[in-house]
Amino acid sequence: MSERKKFGELLSRIAKRVTTLQTSDICCGDLTLEQFQTLRTIDAAAEPPSLGRLSAEMGVDLSTMSRNMTVLERNEYASRARSAEDGRVVTVKLTAKGRRALESLRCDEEETFQKIYETVLPGARPKVVRALETLDQCLSAADQAPCCAPVLTARLARAKRPS
């Protein structure tokens, strides 16, 4: 197996395992992993984000974010309000219940990830952390560049040619 293929398979397997842990060991009660991530994104914003900005930051359609927020609002984890400056803009913020839930979920997440960290041999931990930092930087840089744009553009150009 090529190194590149092995990399892809390992990354996929690790991502699935982490998602499974986050879903089963961290998220509980009536909160899904996506809702936990939404609460975290709202909390990280310097000021209450608009629904549109939240949708863009999380990489989901506005309609999906709106449905997600409806559930969070119904369960009293977050609230929505129209902007005083622009009535077309809807901002979101955490409620006290949402802050408590987020704090609890973050503790559960930290505990779960600590257990994973402890399974790594002590001598290998710095290398693993450096490798994860490198991967994070590469993925962050990839977020800034369009993915596969030249190939996609060429395919579109061929598709638009008259037969």
N, C-alpha and C positions, 0 to 999 in steps of 0.2 A: 504494500500500500504506500502511495506517495505521502510525503510529509504534509503536503497541502491538503490532501484528502483526510489524512489522520487528524489534522488540525480542525477541519470542519466537523468531523464526527465527534471529536472530543468536546468542542465548543457547544455543539448541539446537545450532547448528553449532559454536560454540566448545566447548561441553561434550563433544561427540562427538570433536572434534579433540584435546582435552586427554586424554580417556580413551584414545584411540588411541595418543597419545604415551606415556602412562603404561604402557600394555600392551606396546607394542613396544620402546620405548627405555629404559624404567626397569626394569620387571619382567623377570626373566630366570631361566633355570634352571627349577627346579621350583616357583617361587612365582608365584601369580597376583596380579593387582591386588587382589582382595579379601583375599587372605592378607597382602599387604604392608600394607594398611589395618588389618587385624586386629593385626598385629605393632605397628604404630604406635600403635594405641589402647591395647593392653596396656602399652606403654612409657610412654605419657602418664599413666597412672594413678598416683596417689600411693602406693597399695599394691596388691598383686595383686588385680585385680578378680575378682568372681564371674563365672561363665559367664552368668548372668542379666543382670548389669549390663553386661557386654560386649555381649551381644545387644541390650539396650535402647539403649546408646550408639551402636551401629552401625545400629540400625533394621532388624534382621533377626530372623526367628523363632529361638527357642531351638534348635529342631531343626537349622536351617541352621547356626547358630553351632557346635553340637555336632559336626556333620559337618566343618565347617571346622577346628575344633580337633583332630579325630581325625587329619586329614591333617597339620596342623602338628606334632602330637605324634609321629606316625609318622616324619616327616622330621626330627625332633629340633630344631625351631625353637622349640617351646614345650612346657610341661608343665602337667598338671592335678593338683590335689591336693584332697582333702576338707578342709574347714575343721575346725580343732581344736575351735572353739567350737560349731559346728553341722554335724553330719555330712551334713546335706542339701545344704549349700552346697559347690559346687565352685569353687575359685579357679584362676586361670591365671597363669602367669608365663613370661617369655622364658628360653630357655636361652642359653648362651654363643654357640652357633651362631646362634640367633635374633638376638641383639644384633649380631653381626658382619654378618649378612645385612641387618639393618635399617640399620646404618651405611652399608653399601655402597649400598643402594638409595636412601637419602637423598642421598648424594653424586651418584648418577646423576640423581636428580630435580632437584637443585639445578643441575646442569650443563645439563640439558634445558631447564629454565625460564629459565636465564640466556641460552641461545641465543634463546629466544622474546623475552625482554626486549630483547635487542640488535637484534632486527628492528624494534622500535618506534623511530621517529625520536626522537633525544635530547630535543628540545623538547616532544614529546608525552608522554614517559614520566611526568612528575608528574601530568598529567591522567588518564592511563590508570590509574595507581596509585590516585588519589583516587576514580575511578569504580568500581574494583574494591572499594575499602574501603566505599564507599557501598552497593554491591550486597551485599557480605558482611554489613553491618549490617542491611540490609533482610531478607535471608534468615534471619539469626539471630533477628530479631524475629518473623518468620513462623513459625519453629520453636516459639516460645512460645505462639502462638495457634492454636486449632483451625482447620483449613482447611475452608472451605465449610460450617461447622457449621449456620448458619441454613437454607441450602438443603437440606442433607442431612436436617435435622430435619423440615422441611416435607414433603419427599418421603416420609420414613418415616411421618409422621402420616397423609398421604393414603393410603399403602399399607395402613395398619392399619385404616382406616375400613371398616365393614361395607358390603357392596354392596347 
